[in-house]
Amino acid sequence: MNKTLISAKERIAQRVAQELQNGDLVNLGIGLPTLIPSYISNNIQVTFQSENGFIGLSSVEDNVSPDLVNAGGQPAGIKQGGAFFDSAFSFELIRGGHVDVTVLGGLEVDQEGNLANWIIPGKLVPGMGGAMDLVTGAKKVIIAMEHLSKKEEPKIVKKCKLPLTGSNVVDMIVTELAVFKIENKELTLIELMPGVGVDEVRDKTEADFNIHEDIKTKIN
């Protein structure tokens, strides 16, 4: 795919896919994270888990089955060797620490790694899904989201104002502008997307952040 033509969401999905390792059991949130499988290298094997009760999640190849949907209710397929189980076992996988990576969208992430992604007060939501379990049970939590909200407001903030999904749970943030890591409640800019400068990231980020030595070297 021509990199110059991909959308912001596709750029984010492409970058997140590089974080997945051979053999990982991965849970993807609804929306943007569902684009990630299209960008996974052919050299690695990743198994996707869906909290509504199966592993081996795949895209729909041929016939759409009304009985097989992902956790967001979208049509899904299953790979050979996949398995179905009830919700209790599915959440045992998550809470038991067997999911290597979860990739979720975000409404706000703050500089200490707090995440808000399940509700905007006053707006109707179908349910909180499995996000609260995933952010505490998965070994690595990656937030894949656009850098600004629809109102052009920063989503990486000093302190979350929306109700939290989890406290100090986020390991990495990937946006169409940059990649951040969060360790010991400190936010660090580790990578800039092509054509993006530090000043643009600063202008569009409310949170305070450190700059990784590799980026300092490149810009000096």
The 8 nearest C-alpha neighbors of each residue, nearest first, counted from 0:
[[1, 2, 5, 4, 3, 38, 9, 37],
 [0, 2, 3, 4, 5, 6, 10, 9],
 [3, 1, 4, 5, 0, 10, 6, 9],
 [4, 2, 1, 5, 6, 0, 10, 193],
 [5, 3, 2, 1, 6, 0, 9, 7],
 [6, 4, 2, 9, 3, 10, 7, 1],
 [5, 7, 9, 8, 10, 4, 3, 11],
 [6, 8, 10, 175, 9, 11, 5, 145],
 [7, 9, 11, 6, 10, 12, 31, 175],
 [8, 10, 12, 6, 11, 7, 5, 13],
 [11, 9, 13, 7, 8, 12, 175, 6],
 [10, 12, 8, 14, 9, 175, 13, 174],
 [13, 11, 35, 9, 15, 14, 10, 34],
 [12, 14, 10, 16, 38, 11, 15, 9],
 [15, 13, 11, 16, 17, 12, 10, 18],
 [14, 16, 12, 17, 18, 13, 11, 173],
 [15, 17, 39, 13, 18, 14, 19, 35],
 [18, 16, 15, 14, 19, 13, 39, 20],
 [17, 19, 16, 15, 20, 14, 141, 100],
 [20, 18, 17, 16, 23, 21, 15, 45],
 [19, 21, 23, 22, 18, 43, 45, 44],
 [20, 22, 43, 44, 23, 45, 19, 42],
 [21, 23, 45, 44, 20, 24, 46, 43],
 [24, 22, 45, 20, 21, 99, 25, 46],
 [25, 23, 46, 98, 99, 47, 45, 22],
 [26, 24, 47, 100, 101, 48, 23, 99],
 [25, 27, 101, 48, 47, 49, 100, 102],
 [28, 26, 102, 32, 101, 33, 103, 25],
 [27, 29, 103, 32, 102, 30, 104, 26],
 [28, 30, 71, 33, 32, 31, 27, 70],
 [29, 31, 32, 33, 28, 104, 34, 71],
 [30, 32, 33, 34, 8, 29, 104, 12],
 [33, 31, 34, 27, 35, 28, 30, 29],
 [32, 34, 31, 35, 30, 29, 27, 28],
 [35, 33, 32, 31, 12, 36, 37, 9],
 [34, 36, 12, 37, 33, 32, 38, 16],
 [37, 35, 38, 39, 34, 33, 16, 12],
 [38, 36, 35, 39, 34, 13, 12, 16],
 [39, 37, 13, 36, 35, 16, 40, 12],
 [40, 38, 16, 36, 37, 41, 35, 17],
 [39, 41, 42, 43, 38, 16, 17, 44],
 [40, 42, 43, 39, 44, 38, 45, 21],
 [43, 41, 40, 44, 21, 39, 20, 45],
 [44, 42, 21, 41, 40, 45, 20, 22],
 [43, 45, 21, 22, 46, 42, 41, 23],
 [44, 46, 23, 22, 21, 24, 43, 47],
 [47, 45, 24, 55, 25, 23, 48, 44],
 [48, 46, 25, 56, 55, 54, 26, 24],
 [49, 47, 54, 26, 25, 53, 56, 55],
 [48, 50, 51, 53, 52, 70, 69, 26],
 [51, 49, 52, 89, 70, 48, 90, 129],
 [52, 50, 70, 49, 86, 53, 69, 89],
 [51, 53, 84, 50, 86, 85, 89, 83],
 [52, 54, 83, 82, 49, 84, 48, 51],
 [55, 53, 48, 81, 82, 56, 47, 49],
 [54, 56, 81, 78, 77, 47, 46, 57],
 [57, 55, 77, 47, 54, 76, 48, 78],
 [58, 56, 76, 77, 78, 75, 55, 59],
 [57, 59, 76, 75, 60, 56, 77, 74],
 [60, 58, 76, 75, 61, 57, 63, 74],
 [59, 61, 58, 62, 76, 63, 57, 75],
 [62, 60, 59, 63, 76, 58, 64, 75],
 [61, 63, 64, 60, 59, 76, 65, 74],
 [64, 62, 74, 65, 59, 61, 75, 67],
 [63, 65, 66, 67, 62, 74, 68, 75],
 [66, 64, 67, 63, 68, 74, 75, 73],
 [65, 67, 64, 68, 74, 63, 75, 72],
 [68, 66, 64, 65, 75, 74, 76, 69],
 [69, 67, 74, 75, 73, 72, 66, 70],
 [68, 70, 72, 71, 73, 75, 49, 74],
 [71, 69, 51, 72, 49, 50, 68, 29],
 [72, 70, 69, 73, 29, 68, 28, 30],
 [71, 73, 68, 69, 70, 74, 67, 75],
 [72, 74, 68, 69, 71, 75, 70, 67],
 [75, 73, 68, 67, 63, 69, 72, 59],
 [76, 74, 68, 59, 58, 69, 67, 57],
 [75, 77, 59, 57, 58, 56, 78, 67],
 [76, 78, 56, 57, 55, 81, 79, 75],
 [79, 77, 55, 81, 80, 57, 56, 76],
 [78, 80, 81, 77, 55, 82, 56, 57],
 [81, 79, 78, 82, 55, 77, 54, 46],
 [82, 80, 55, 54, 78, 79, 77, 83],
 [81, 83, 53, 54, 80, 55, 84, 77],
 [82, 84, 53, 52, 54, 81, 85, 55],
 [85, 83, 52, 53, 88, 86, 89, 82],
 [84, 86, 52, 87, 88, 89, 83, 51],
 [85, 87, 89, 52, 88, 51, 90, 84],
 [86, 88, 90, 89, 85, 91, 84, 52],
 [89, 87, 91, 90, 86, 85, 92, 84],
 [88, 90, 86, 92, 52, 91, 87, 50],
 [91, 89, 93, 92, 87, 88, 94, 86],
 [90, 92, 88, 94, 93, 89, 95, 87],
 [93, 91, 90, 95, 89, 97, 94, 88],
 [94, 92, 90, 136, 91, 95, 96, 98],
 [95, 93, 136, 91, 96, 92, 90, 132],
 [94, 96, 92, 93, 91, 97, 136, 90],
 [95, 97, 136, 94, 93, 137, 98, 138],
 [96, 98, 92, 95, 93, 99, 137, 24],
 [99, 97, 137, 24, 93, 96, 100, 25],
 [100, 98, 138, 24, 137, 23, 25, 139],
 [101, 99, 139, 25, 137, 98, 138, 140],
 [100, 102, 26, 140, 25, 27, 137, 141],
 [101, 103, 141, 27, 142, 28, 140, 32],
 [104, 102, 28, 142, 143, 27, 32, 101],
 [103, 105, 143, 144, 142, 28, 116, 31],
 [104, 106, 116, 107, 144, 142, 115, 103],
 [105, 107, 116, 115, 154, 108, 104, 148],
 [108, 106, 154, 115, 105, 155, 159, 114],
 [109, 107, 114, 155, 113, 156, 112, 115],
 [108, 110, 156, 158, 157, 113, 111, 155],
 [109, 111, 186, 157, 112, 206, 185, 156],
 [112, 110, 184, 109, 113, 185, 167, 186],
 [113, 111, 167, 169, 109, 110, 168, 184],
 [112, 114, 166, 167, 109, 108, 111, 165],
 [113, 115, 108, 165, 164, 163, 107, 116],
 [116, 114, 163, 164, 107, 106, 162, 161],
 [117, 115, 105, 106, 164, 118, 114, 107],
 [116, 118, 127, 115, 164, 119, 130, 106],
 [119, 117, 120, 116, 124, 162, 122, 161],
 [118, 120, 122, 121, 161, 117, 162, 123],
 [121, 119, 122, 118, 161, 162, 123, 124],
 [120, 122, 119, 123, 118, 124, 161, 162],
 [123, 121, 120, 119, 124, 118, 125, 117],
 [122, 124, 121, 125, 118, 120, 119, 126],
 [123, 125, 126, 122, 118, 127, 117, 119],
 [126, 124, 123, 127, 128, 118, 117, 122],
 [127, 125, 124, 128, 117, 118, 123, 129],
 [126, 128, 117, 129, 130, 125, 124, 118],
 [129, 127, 126, 130, 131, 70, 117, 125],
 [128, 130, 132, 131, 133, 127, 50, 90],
 [129, 131, 133, 132, 128, 134, 127, 164],
 [132, 130, 164, 133, 134, 129, 165, 135],
 [131, 133, 130, 129, 135, 134, 136, 94],
 [132, 134, 130, 136, 135, 137, 131, 129],
 [135, 133, 131, 132, 136, 168, 137, 130],
 [134, 136, 133, 132, 137, 168, 131, 165],
 [135, 137, 94, 133, 96, 93, 134, 132],
 [138, 136, 98, 133, 139, 96, 99, 100],
 [137, 139, 99, 100, 98, 96, 136, 140],
 [140, 138, 100, 137, 99, 170, 101, 141],
 [139, 141, 101, 169, 170, 100, 102, 134],
 [142, 140, 171, 102, 172, 170, 101, 143],
 [141, 143, 172, 103, 104, 102, 105, 173],
 [144, 142, 173, 104, 103, 172, 174, 141],
 [145, 143, 174, 104, 105, 142, 146, 173],
 [144, 146, 174, 147, 175, 8, 148, 143],
 [145, 147, 174, 154, 144, 153, 175, 176],
 [148, 146, 153, 151, 152, 154, 145, 149],
 [147, 149, 151, 152, 150, 154, 153, 146],
 [148, 150, 151, 147, 152, 145, 153, 146],
 [149, 151, 148, 152, 147, 153, 154, 146],
 [152, 150, 148, 147, 149, 153, 203, 146],
 [151, 153, 148, 147, 150, 154, 149, 203],
 [154, 152, 147, 204, 155, 203, 205, 148],
 [153, 155, 107, 147, 156, 146, 148, 106],
 [156, 154, 108, 109, 153, 204, 206, 107],
 [157, 155, 206, 109, 205, 158, 154, 108],
 [156, 158, 206, 109, 110, 205, 207, 159],
 [159, 157, 109, 156, 160, 110, 108, 206],
 [160, 158, 109, 161, 107, 108, 156, 115],
 [159, 161, 158, 162, 107, 115, 163, 156],
 [160, 162, 159, 115, 163, 119, 107, 118],
 [163, 161, 115, 160, 164, 118, 119, 159],
 [164, 162, 115, 165, 114, 161, 166, 113],
 [163, 165, 115, 131, 114, 116, 117, 162],
 [164, 166, 163, 114, 113, 168, 131, 134],
 [165, 167, 113, 168, 114, 112, 163, 164],
 [168, 166, 112, 113, 111, 169, 165, 184],
 [167, 169, 166, 112, 134, 165, 113, 170],
 [170, 168, 112, 140, 171, 167, 141, 113],
 [171, 169, 181, 140, 180, 141, 139, 168],
 [172, 170, 180, 141, 179, 169, 181, 142],
 [173, 171, 142, 179, 178, 141, 143, 180],
 [172, 174, 178, 143, 177, 11, 142, 144],
 [175, 173, 145, 176, 146, 144, 177, 11],
 [174, 176, 7, 11, 177, 10, 145, 146],
 [177, 175, 192, 174, 195, 191, 200, 146],
 [176, 178, 191, 192, 174, 190, 175, 173],
 [177, 179, 173, 190, 172, 189, 188, 174],
 [180, 178, 188, 172, 187, 189, 171, 173],
 [181, 179, 171, 187, 170, 186, 172, 182],
 [180, 182, 186, 170, 185, 171, 184, 112],
 [181, 183, 185, 184, 180, 186, 170, 187],
 [182, 184, 185, 181, 111, 186, 167, 112],
 [185, 183, 111, 182, 112, 181, 186, 110],
 [186, 184, 182, 181, 183, 111, 110, 187],
 [185, 187, 181, 208, 110, 180, 209, 179],
 [188, 186, 209, 208, 180, 179, 210, 189],
 [187, 189, 179, 210, 211, 190, 209, 178],
 [190, 188, 211, 179, 178, 187, 210, 180],
 [189, 191, 178, 177, 188, 192, 214, 179],
 [192, 190, 177, 195, 176, 178, 193, 196],
 [191, 193, 176, 177, 195, 194, 190, 175],
 [194, 192, 195, 191, 176, 196, 177, 175],
 [193, 195, 192, 196, 191, 176, 199, 197],
 [196, 194, 193, 192, 191, 176, 199, 197],
 [195, 197, 198, 199, 200, 194, 191, 192],
 [196, 198, 200, 199, 201, 195, 191, 218],
 [197, 199, 201, 200, 196, 202, 195, 203],
 [198, 200, 202, 201, 197, 196, 203, 195],
 [199, 201, 197, 203, 198, 202, 204, 196],
 [202, 200, 198, 204, 199, 203, 197, 205],
 [203, 201, 199, 200, 204, 198, 205, 197],
 [202, 204, 200, 201, 153, 199, 205, 147],
 [205, 203, 201, 153, 206, 155, 202, 200],
 [206, 204, 156, 153, 157, 155, 203, 207],
 [207, 205, 157, 156, 204, 110, 155, 208],
 [206, 208, 110, 157, 205, 209, 186, 204],
 [209, 207, 186, 187, 206, 188, 210, 185],
 [208, 210, 187, 188, 186, 211, 207, 185],
 [209, 211, 188, 187, 212, 189, 208, 214],
 [212, 210, 189, 213, 214, 188, 187, 215],
 [211, 213, 215, 214, 216, 210, 189, 217],
 [214, 212, 216, 211, 215, 217, 189, 210],
 [215, 213, 217, 216, 212, 211, 218, 210],
 [216, 214, 212, 218, 217, 213, 219, 211],
 [215, 217, 213, 214, 219, 218, 212, 211],
 [218, 216, 214, 215, 219, 213, 212, 211],
 [217, 219, 215, 216, 214, 197, 196, 213],
 [218, 216, 217, 215, 214, 213, 212, 197]]
